[in-house]
Amino acid sequence: MSVAGLILAAGESRRMGFPKALLPYRQETFLDTLTGLFAARCKPVIVVLGAGAEQIRARAVRPATFVVNPDYGRGMTTSLQCGLRAVPEDAEGVLFTLVDHPAVLPATLEAILSAPAPKGALLLRVPRYGAERGHPVWFSRVLIPEFLAIPDGGAANQVVRRHAAETEFLDLEDPGIVADIDDPEAYRKLTGAAV
């Protein structure tokens, strides 16, 4: 199965006070950690930038396809749509995450991308840790037009809810699935370091 990777790194990181994409994590940045994980399994890896785009791009070590969302201030859905417009036509699916989820295990990506379901039966794969859903999420390219059609103010979970019957939830032993590093306290808990 050919899969494009999509990492959203366009937000303003207001609560963190520093670009989350550039936070140090395991001798790399959040962005480079995720780009490396995705690049081993996805082609291409698309990174959507917005706030601080030049700074983030200049400090990214790992190669990726960078796209800039000029409308990032209007919300995450615009960044998702910007990235989806860059997905090549031959990609059968998209593996999607946010840059503030760097702690996901390689085995989680393997589980999400393995064992393809019968054609047409599965449109989404969502990992869970305990009762919580998290990232990354895989979805079939069939859903790209629906995500692109979300109107201003709409959210991607509208599409996800509409396809609940075609969604597979994977219960995995990986707390990184739900480790959303949004503020300095979450970063300290993850790394033991201050921002």
C-alpha positions in Angstrom: 0.0 0.0 0.0 1.5 3.3 -1.0 1.1 5.9 1.8 1.8 9.6 1.9 2.8 11.0 5.3 1.3 14.3 6.4 2.6 16.2 9.4 0.9 19.5 10.5 3.4 22.0 11.9 1.7 25.3 11.0 0.3 26.4 14.4 1.5 29.4 16.4 2.4 27.4 19.5 1.0 30.2 21.7 0.7 28.0 24.8 4.2 26.6 24.4 5.8 30.0 23.7 8.2 28.4 21.3 7.7 26.6 17.9 6.7 23.0 18.8 8.3 21.7 15.6 11.7 22.8 16.9 11.5 21.5 20.5 14.3 19.1 21.3 13.4 15.4 21.6 15.8 12.5 21.7 18.7 14.3 20.0 16.4 15.7 17.3 13.5 18.1 17.1 9.9 17.1 17.3 9.6 17.6 13.5 12.8 15.7 12.6 11.8 12.8 14.9 8.4 12.5 13.2 9.8 13.0 9.7 12.2 10.2 10.3 9.5 7.9 11.6 7.3 8.6 8.7 10.0 8.5 6.0 10.7 4.9 6.8 7.2 4.0 5.8 5.7 6.8 3.7 6.5 8.5 0.5 6.5 11.5 0.3 6.5 13.0 3.8 4.6 16.3 3.5 5.1 18.9 6.2 2.7 21.8 6.4 4.2 25.0 7.8 2.6 28.3 8.7 3.7 30.4 11.7 7.5 30.6 11.8 7.7 28.7 8.5 11.1 30.1 7.5 12.7 29.4 10.9 11.3 25.9 11.0 12.3 25.1 7.4 15.8 26.4 8.0 16.3 24.2 11.0 14.8 21.0 9.6 17.5 18.4 9.1 15.5 15.6 7.5 14.3 15.9 4.0 10.5 16.4 3.4 8.1 18.1 1.0 7.4 21.4 2.7 4.2 23.3 1.9 3.2 26.6 3.5 -0.4 27.3 4.5 -1.0 31.1 4.1 -4.3 30.6 5.9 -2.9 28.8 9.0 -4.5 31.5 11.3 -7.9 30.3 10.2 -7.4 26.9 11.9 -6.1 23.4 11.7 -8.5 22.3 9.0 -7.0 24.8 6.5 -3.5 23.2 7.2 -4.9 19.7 6.7 -6.5 20.8 3.4 -3.2 22.5 2.3 -1.3 19.3 2.9 -3.8 17.1 1.2 -3.5 19.1 -2.0 0.1 18.0 -2.1 -0.6 14.3 -1.8 0.4 12.5 -5.0 -2.3 10.9 -7.1 -0.7 7.4 -6.7 -0.9 7.5 -2.9 -3.5 5.0 -1.8 -3.7 6.5 1.7 -2.5 9.2 4.1 -0.8 8.7 7.4 -1.6 11.9 9.3 -0.3 13.4 12.6 0.3 16.7 14.4 3.8 17.8 15.1 3.1 17.9 18.9 2.8 14.0 19.0 6.5 13.1 18.7 6.6 10.2 21.2 4.7 7.6 19.1 6.5 4.3 18.8 7.7 2.9 15.4 5.6 -0.3 16.2 2.5 1.9 16.3 3.1 3.0 12.7 3.7 -0.6 11.7 0.4 -1.7 13.2 -1.5 1.1 11.6 -0.1 0.4 8.1 -0.1 -3.4 8.2 -2.8 -5.9 7.4 -4.7 -4.0 4.8 -8.5 -4.7 4.9 -10.5 -5.9 2.0 -10.7 -3.2 -0.7 -13.4 -0.6 0.0 -14.2 -2.0 3.5 -11.9 0.2 5.5 -11.5 4.0 5.2 -9.8 4.9 8.5 -7.5 3.4 11.1 -7.3 5.2 14.4 -5.0 4.1 17.2 -6.2 4.1 20.9 -4.3 4.0 24.1 -6.7 3.0 26.9 -10.0 4.7 26.0 -8.4 7.6 24.3 -8.0 8.1 20.5 -4.8 9.6 19.2 -2.3 10.0 16.4 -1.2 9.1 13.8 -4.4 8.3 11.8 -4.4 6.5 8.5 -7.2 7.2 6.0 -7.9 6.1 2.4 -7.4 8.6 -0.4 -11.1 8.1 -1.1 -11.7 10.5 1.8 -9.5 13.3 0.5 -12.3 15.1 -1.4 -14.4 15.0 1.7 -11.7 16.6 3.8 -11.1 19.2 1.1 -14.8 20.0 1.1 -15.0 20.9 4.8 -16.2 24.5 4.9 -14.7 27.4 6.9 -15.2 26.7 10.6 -15.7 23.0 10.0 -13.5 20.2 11.6 -12.0 17.0 10.2 -13.8 15.0 12.9 -17.0 15.6 11.0 -15.6 13.4 8.2 -14.3 10.8 10.7 -17.7 10.6 12.4 -19.5 10.2 9.1 -17.4 7.1 8.4 -17.6 5.4 11.8 -18.8 2.1 10.3 -15.7 2.0 8.1 -13.2 2.9 10.8 -10.9 0.4 12.6 -9.7 1.3 16.1 -6.4 -0.3 17.1 -5.8 -0.7 20.8 -2.1 -0.4 21.3 0.3 -0.2 24.2 1.8 3.1 23.3 1.2 6.2 25.5 2.8 8.3 22.7 -0.5 7.9 20.8 -2.1 10.4 23.2 0.9 12.4 24.4 -0.2 15.8 23.0 2.6 18.2 23.9 0.8 21.5 23.9 2.4 23.5 26.8 5.6 23.7 28.8 4.3 21.4 31.6 3.5 18.7 29.0 6.9 19.1 27.6 8.5 18.8 31.0 6.6 15.6 31.7 7.7 14.1 28.4 11.4 15.1 28.5 12.2 16.3 32.1 13.4 19.5 30.6 12.1 23.1 30.5 11.2 24.9 27.2 
